[in-house]
Amino acid sequence: MLEMSSNIAIIGGGIAGIITALEFHDSGVDRIVVIEHEDSLGGMLKYLQRRRIKDETGEVSARDYLSQKLNALSESSVIVLKETTVVNVERDNRVVAISPRGVVKIKSQKVILATGARFMTREELIIPGYRPAGIFTAFTALSLLNEYRDNIGKVAIIQGTHDITLEAAIKFLEKGGEIKAILENEKDVRTCDKNLVEILAEKGVKIITNAKIIWISGDKRVNNVIYLKDNEKEQVACDTVIIGTSLVPRYELPLKLGVKFDFEKKKFHINGIGRTNLDSVYLCGHLAYPSSSFEEVIKMGKVLVKHILTE
Amino acid sequence: MFSEELPSKADVVIIGGGVIGCAIARALSKYDLEIVLIEKEPDVGFGVSKGNAGVIHPFVPQMKKLKGKMCVEGNKRFDEISKELDVPFKRVGLLIVALTFLEFFGLIFAYLFLKKHKIKVQWIWRKTLRKLEPNITPKAKAALFVPSAGILDPVEYTIALAENAAKNGVKIVLNTKVTGFEVENNRIVGVITDRGVIRTKVVINTAGLYADEISRKARAEEVVMNPGKGAMIVFSESIGNLVSHIIAEMPLRIDPRTKGGAIIPTINGKTLWGPNLTDVETKEDVSVTQEDISLIIEKFSRLLKNYPLKMINTFFAGVRPAIIEGDFIIRKSKVRGLIQVLGIESPGLTASPVIADKVIELIKDEVELKPKHNFNPTRKGITRVKRMKIENLDELIKKDPKYGRIICLCEMVSEAEIVEAIKRGARTLDSIKFRTNAMKGDCHGERCLPKILRIIKRELSLELKDITKKGKGSEIFVRGGCEC
C-alpha cells in the first residue's frame, strides 16, 4: 500500500480537474495530486474533434486547448496518478484509491471532486419499449466512433442537441450512416457551438425541436422508434438510437462521501462556488454544474480556486 | 465451462438452460450419467430467468397446489445451496403491510393461513414497524413479518448452477436449437438439433416459454401456455436503502396469476418495484410501456414516505411461462423417455431445488442412478472488488494487477473480473453484465462499454462486428465504415 499526503487532491482529470490543478499551481500551491480513472487525462474534452473553445486568450479547437493545458500540466509539479480509481474518502480527507500498482492512500488538506457528468440514460428519460442492442448515449457513440473504423449502425435517430451529441451525429454520417432526424425535446437547440448545427444542415440533417422519442422497438437490435411532435406520432425505421439530451453529475462517489444531493433535480447542494456540506471537500466542473458549457466549467474552476485560496 | 462440440450420445438430454434446467443438471450430476444440456441462446439464464425479481418466497397463496408445496420446501434449501455455490443470499424477510382497516382484517386471515401452513410469522405493530422500516408510510397500521423470505440474483444463481454442473461433467451446449426428435416405438431415442443429433435415453423438457413447442415436436401432450408479462422498475443503489425488507401491501383479492409484486431490496444494493401483470400477445413481448411504469409507481409509491422517482436505474420485463392449468406440472410424458417440466413460473426460482429432486425421482425408472464418488457440490464465484475489504485488495492487486484496473466505475468492476467472466464462457456483453455487474450501474456502461469491447476483442481474438449484446442479430457494430 502506497501512502502519501498532499495539499490538494483533485479527483477526476477532466477539464475541470486540469484547470483547477493548474490554477492552484500557478498560485504557488505545491503538492497537488490529480487522480484520474482513465489511462489519459482530458475527460469528455478529449473526444471532441470539431468543437472550439473560447477563453480570454482567444478561440482554439477543443483538442488544441486540451493539449496546451496538458503541456502546462506536465511542465508543472502537479502529480498525476492515471488508471487510479478512488473508492472512498475516509475520515480526515484520506483518499483511498486503487490502481494496477496497488492501493494508494492520500491524506490531503483539501479534496476537490471533479468526477464530471454523464448523459441521462434512456431509462432515466423513461423512454418505454424494448431493450435491444443499438441504443447508445451520445458519449458512448462518439467514443466508439472515434476509436474504431466501423460504424455503430446504418440508420440512426438522435435525441438531444448537446455538443457531444452533434459531434457523434457528424461522425456517424462520415462513416456512411444515415440520420433520419435529430430530435430536441425543448424548443431551442442546446449546443453552444452553432458551427456544429451548420455542418449538419449542410449534410441535409434537420433538427426537429419539441420532439421526443416515446417508444423503442426491436428484439435483438433496434428496429424502429416512435417519436412525438406536436401530438403527432411518427414511426421511423432505424437500427440505432443515440441519446444525448442533458448531463447528470457522476454522483456515485460524492454521495458515498455524504455530499448533500437533490434527488429530484439531480444536483448537489453547493454554495455558488462549489463548497459542500463537508469540511474541505469541494465540487467543481460538470459534477457541480452539469448543464454548463465547457467555457463555463473552465471559468468556474478558476473562480473556485481563488475562493479556496482566500479562505 | 461450455462445450463447443455437440456430443453424439447421452443418457439424459436437458432442453433449456434456464434456472430449472440448470438446477436439474446440477442435481443429476451427482450420478454417474452422461448429461447434455442444450440451450438455444448464447448463455444460460437468458430467457425467463433473467426477467425475475430474485425473491426466494416463503409461501404462495396456493398452498395446496404443487407450486405451494415446492415453494415452502425450496425456501428451506437456500442457506445451504447459496453457500455451496458461493452466491450471495440474504433472508431479509417479508413485511405484509396493511394500510386500511380492510387490509388489516386481511392480515388476520393471512396470519391464520400462515400459522396453519406452519410458516413462521409474527405480528408487527405500528411503532415497531416504523423502527424496522423508517421509510414506511405513516398510513401503515400493522404488518405481518415472515422472516424466511430471501433475495438473491437469479441469473447469478443460474450461472452458478450451470458452472457447478459443468464441473461435475455435464456438457452444456449453447446456441443450439432443438428441431425435432427421433422416436421409436413411442420412445424418444434421439434429439435432433440444428447442429446434429444426440442419441439419448431420457429427455427433460425445461424449455420454459417454449415447452409447448418442444412437446409438440415430440408428439407428446398438448401444452397450452398462458404467458403473463411482468414489468419491474429498479432504483439506483445511490439512494441507499429505501427499504430493508421485502414490502408488500396486503392484497384484498387473491389473483391466481400473481402475488401482486413488492418493494424488494435487491442483493446488489438496488431497490426493485414490481412486477405487475399484463397479458401478452407473443412470448417475445418483453417491452415495458408507459402504462406499466405509471401503474407500478402508483401502486408502490404509496407504501413509502420518500421515493426518489428520478433515480431510476432501469426497467425491464419478463414473461411468465405459465400454463393454462395454473400450476407446475412435473411428470412423465405419454411419450416414453420424456419428462415434462411445465408451467414453472413464480415461485419457480424458489422451488428449483425441489423440482430437480422430483425429476430425479421420475428418472429413476428410466436410467440407473449410481452416485458419483467424486461429486463436488461447491463452486467459487468470481472474486468481486466491490465486495472486498481494502486491506485484502492490495494483496490481490499485487498478485494480479488487473484487479486494480477498474473498468466499470459505477459498480467497481475490475479488468480481472471481466477477463475471468470471459474465461468462464461469457461471449456477449449481457453475459459479462450478468457475471460481473459491469454496465449495471446508473449510466449503463457509458464509459466502460468501449473498454469491455476492447477486452473481449483481445481475450477472444474476435472481430468487432462479431461482438454482440445478446447473440446473433444484436451486434454493436456494422461492417463498412470509411477509413476515417
Interface residues (C-beta under 8 A of the other chain):
Chain A: M1 H37 E38 E83 T85 V87 N88 V96 I98 S99 P100 R101 G102 V103 R118 F119 T121 E123 E124 I126 P128 G129 Y130 R131 P132 A133 G134 T137 F139 T140 S143 L144 E147 Y148 R149 D150 N151 I152 G153 K154 E174 K175 G176 I214 S217 D219 K220 R221 D239 R250 Y251 E252 L255 F263 E264 K265 K266
Chain B: S238 I239 E284 V286 S287 V288 T289 Q290 D292 I293 P308 K310 M311 I312 N313 T314 F315 F316 V385 I390 L393 D394 I397 K398 P401 K402 Y403 G404 R405 I406 L409 C410 M412 L429 G441 D442 C443 H444 G445 E446 R447 L449 P450 L453 L464 K465 T468 K469 K470 G471 K472 G473 S474 E475 I476 F477 V478 R479 G480 G481 C482 E483 C484
